[in-house]
Amino acid sequence: MAAPILVFGHKNPDNDAISAAVGYAYLKNELAKRAGSDAVYEACRLGGLPPETEWILGENGIEAPRLIESLSEGQQVILVDHNETLQSADGLDAAEIVEIVDHHRLGGLVTAQPLRFNAKPVGSTAAIVAREFEIEGVELPRGIAALLLGAMLTDTVIMKSPTTTDFDRDIIARTAAAVGVDPVEYGMSIFKCRSNPAELPVDKLVNADAKEFELSNGNKVYIGQYETVDLQAVLGREAEIREAIKGLVADKGYQFVLFFATDILAEGSQFICEGDTDFVNRAFDIDCTGKSVWMPGVLSRKKQVAAPILAL
Ligand SMILES: [Mn+2]
């Protein structure tokens, strides 16, 4: 049997990174069977399972994807939900990227071989994957449908994020109907099953959904987001969070670390920043030096937080 082609999302995986990998590996295996090919696709992950992903996988009897840390030379891979080396598996440079399925900006990746690149400026990678099932005419099993629906709802903050498009709303409606749930109720139940932010170890809170980016000056920054239905429980730990992100600035040499807690009910985010806070102050015309700042309407890292920072 051929060596499996590995399908995985970004480091510090969120629900979309894992669900899109599981869904896309399933689709590719079905398409290979249909074509009489002996290609095998295996979903993997580059980090721990988010609590909501663990819950949805368990509810639907789907095995968690295998944890991998690095790639061997020549390994064939499909990247989902990312396209930046900094956010991908170690050893990617010597691997062969056969496909990318993503909804992020382009981050400078160079490949040796031609590849299929399925990118859309939509709310989640899971939505692109669910649409591929329709395009290919492959039946979506209920469990995979529930998994993809969950990721469409977490990535779009239950369709409130400005990244949400008509493409997302349409596919969410069709997928929710197939699963037999109301999308908004299902989304709320997923956000509520996340661990209590008052009890989470501070490094988990800060790193749960964090990404490295490189500024045009070559310096690296780290931007972490924590979406919650209990903002006060997060803000009660501001001093601890500040110490943790100060530590990251010192240990990893980041120009700054920006952590923001997103209140999905109030629809805004509280910024907590350490390091070169002036840079962040300029990007958003705020003063977050030594104090946290409420940013009404800010729900999306890629569109409302990373984009203005990377544009400076
Ligand atoms: Mn995503």
Boltz pocket constraint, residues with backbone or C-beta under 6 A from the ligand:
constraints:
  - pocket:
      binder: B
      contacts: [[A, 16], [A, 17], [A, 81], [A, 103], [A, 123], [A, 124], [A, 125], [A, 155]]
      max_distance: 6.0
